[in-house]
């Protein structure tokens, strides 16, 4: 039914005596319509891919809450973070990363990388040395007394790392 209405509208537009006059034939009109639609679809796909790549590998604004990283990060600090070095395995010891919390995948925590796979790290909570297994990292907060980190729940899978914090753009006092 809708196609019939469309055909009738095209026939009416090109019939004699119609107020809508085009120099194109019906075939030329349909060809231009298909070309325009294809061009629009191509543009949407192209820019959609660019946006996807920026979101997946690009930059983000991260607001950190909590006291586990004090004094480096205070609650409410705003950071620029990036995902490229995480995806290309270019993280180093000492980098501060945003990690999906293992108990709630919708929650993120900010911690400092202390060890990578194969490293032997000292767990000050259990008073023992621990080997970091393959595909894992050892994360700790700067504020040892208030941080829940690898000392409590063990090594964290590398796949849970989402972003690397680059630099602070807004300190907590200015954001309040």
C-alpha positions in Angstrom: 0.0 0.0 0.0 2.7 2.6 0.9 4.5 1.8 -2.4 1.4 2.5 -4.3 1.0 5.9 -2.7 4.7 6.7 -3.5 4.1 5.7 -7.2 1.0 7.8 -7.4 2.9 10.8 -6.0 5.7 10.4 -8.5 3.2 10.0 -11.4 1.3 13.1 -10.2 4.6 15.1 -10.0 5.5 14.2 -13.6 2.1 14.4 -15.2 1.1 17.2 -17.5 -0.5 20.1 -15.8 1.2 19.5 -12.5 2.5 22.5 -10.7 5.7 20.6 -9.9 7.8 20.7 -13.0 11.2 19.0 -13.2 13.5 18.8 -16.2 14.4 15.2 -15.3 12.7 12.0 -16.5 11.2 9.5 -14.0 14.3 7.3 -14.4 16.6 10.3 -13.8 14.6 11.3 -10.7 14.7 7.8 -9.2 18.5 7.6 -10.0 19.1 10.8 -8.2 17.0 9.7 -5.2 18.9 6.5 -4.9 22.3 8.3 -5.2 21.3 10.8 -2.6 20.1 8.1 -0.2 23.3 6.1 -0.7 25.4 9.2 -0.1 23.6 9.9 3.1 24.0 6.3 4.3 27.7 6.4 3.4 28.2 9.6 5.4 26.4 8.2 8.5 28.5 5.0 8.4 31.7 6.9 7.9 31.2 9.3 10.8 29.7 6.6 12.9 33.0 4.7 12.5 35.0 7.8 13.4 33.0 8.3 16.6 33.3 4.6 17.5 37.1 4.8 17.2 37.3 8.0 19.3 35.2 6.5 22.1 37.0 3.1 22.0 40.6 4.3 21.7 40.3 8.0 22.5 40.1 10.3 25.4 37.5 10.8 28.2 36.9 13.0 31.2 37.1 11.0 34.4 35.9 12.2 37.8 37.5 10.4 40.8 35.7 9.9 44.1 37.0 8.4 47.3 40.1 8.6 49.5 42.1 5.6 48.4 44.4 7.6 46.2 45.1 10.6 48.4 47.1 12.8 48.4 47.7 12.4 44.6 44.0 12.2 43.8 41.4 13.8 46.2 37.7 13.1 46.0 36.1 15.1 43.2 39.3 15.6 41.0 38.6 15.7 37.3 41.1 14.0 34.9 41.7 13.6 31.2 42.1 9.8 30.6 42.9 7.8 27.5 42.4 4.2 26.3 45.0 3.9 23.5 47.9 2.8 25.8 45.6 0.3 27.6 44.6 -1.3 24.3 48.2 -1.4 23.0 49.7 -2.7 26.2 51.8 0.4 26.8 51.2 0.8 30.5 54.1 1.0 33.0 54.6 0.6 36.7 53.4 3.8 38.5 50.6 4.6 36.0 47.3 5.4 37.5 44.5 3.5 35.8 40.7 3.3 35.8 39.7 -0.3 36.4 36.3 -2.0 36.4 35.6 -3.2 39.9 35.6 -7.0 40.0 32.4 -7.2 42.1 30.4 -4.6 40.1 31.3 -4.2 36.4 29.4 -0.9 36.3 31.7 0.6 38.9 35.2 1.9 38.2 38.1 2.4 40.7 41.3 4.4 40.2 44.5 2.6 41.4 48.2 2.7 40.7 50.0 -0.2 38.9 52.6 -1.7 41.2 53.3 -5.0 39.3 52.8 -6.8 36.0 52.6 -10.5 35.2 55.6 -12.4 36.4 56.5 -9.8 39.0 57.0 -10.7 42.6 55.3 -8.1 44.8 55.1 -7.7 48.6 51.6 -7.8 50.1 51.8 -5.7 53.2 48.4 -7.0 54.4 49.4 -10.7 54.5 53.1 -10.0 55.1 54.0 -12.3 52.1 55.5 -12.0 48.6 53.1 -12.8 45.8 53.7 -13.7 42.2 51.5 -11.8 39.7 50.0 -14.5 37.3 50.0 -14.2 33.5 47.4 -11.7 32.2 47.1 -9.8 35.5 48.4 -6.7 37.3 48.9 -5.8 40.9 47.1 -2.5 41.8 47.4 -0.5 45.0 46.0 2.8 46.2 48.4 5.5 47.4 46.5 5.8 50.8 47.3 2.4 52.1 45.1 2.7 55.2 41.9 3.6 53.2 42.5 1.6 50.0 40.7 -1.6 49.1 43.0 -3.0 46.4 45.1 -6.0 45.3 46.4 -6.4 48.8 42.9 -7.4 49.7 41.5 -9.2 46.6 44.6 -10.2 44.8 45.9 -9.6 41.2 43.4 -8.0 38.8 42.9 -9.3 35.2 44.5 -6.8 32.7 41.2 -6.9 30.7 39.4 -5.0 33.5 41.7 -2.0 32.9 39.6 0.7 31.0 41.6 3.9 31.0 44.9 5.5 32.0 44.7 8.8 33.8 46.8 11.4 32.1 46.5 14.7 33.9 44.3 16.6 36.3 42.2 19.3 34.6 40.2 20.4 37.6 41.1 20.0 41.2 38.5 19.1 43.7 38.4 22.5 45.4 37.7 24.3 42.1 34.9 21.8 41.1 32.8 22.4 44.3 
